[in-house]
Structures are given as structure tokens and as C-alpha cells.
Amino acid sequence: MFENVDVQEAIKRSIQTEKYARDFYLLCAKHMKNLDACRTFELLAAEEVEHAKTFYDIYQRDDLPEFAEYMKLESAPDSDWLTDLEKALMEGLNERKAMELAMDKELKLETALRNLAEKISDVAVREVFIKNADSTHQHFELIESEYARLMRMVHETDMDTYVRE
């Protein structure tokens, strides 16, 4: 993602990515027929705003508008979060496809955040990246759990019951 790390540029890109993720989840929520899936995507969208804010708070340049205004701006059409979603919409987006795409996006983002954190020498900034990577992993687990429930798979909390029977 970043070879020679310009930390402020990495933070700015992270703010943008979290905004793209928020927009992705809001669009997913609009297209869900299942109310639980819709709520899951709305929850994730709200958490992406929190992630963006943690990055925004450590950004030291003055080339972005105030946070609330920035979050209102239209996302770049070439964001891979949104282009992949547009492709899925054209192919017939449903809960299963949306959650599979979301899990893929969250795993990739977690990896990118962790890889970037390893290259940042500023401990406080590195911690923000690690904290967001940890939360991104929790997003993956939430989506995975909801996916299993919606697809009527055995839930991880029931696994011992089924294994013993």
C-alpha cells in the first residue's frame, strides 16, 4: 500500500477509505430486503464514521474540510469499495453477495492497516492504525456471524451442541 510511508498521506488515505467503507455499507443497507442484514450494514456504516474520525483527529495537515463536512462529500467514483459494489449491484446484489463482498473488503482492509502500522515509527499513530485494524477484524467477525445466521448455517455458539450430538 505504502512503500515509503508519508504518515500524513497514509492517514489521509485511511480517512478516505473509512469514508468509502461507510458509503459502501449505507448503499448495501438500502438494497437489503432482510431487516437484520440492513441493520447490520447500518451499524457497520456508523462504526466506519468512528474509524474515520479517529484518523481525522490525528491528521496534521489543513487540506481537508471540517470532519462533518468531509463526510458529506461525495465519494470518489473510482473507490474500489464502491466500484466493486456497483458491479455486484449490476449482477443482482442480495444479502449473501453483499456480505461476502463485505467480508472480503474487511479482511483486505485489516491486512493493509496492520502492514501500514508496522511501518509507522510514531507510537501514538501506530496505535490508531492497530486499533482500527482490530475493529476491522471485529467487523469481519460480525459479518461472518450474521452471514452464517442468514444462510442458516450452524452458528459458532451452537457448534459444541452439534459436535456432541
Beta strands, then each sheet from edge to edge (+ up, - down):
end
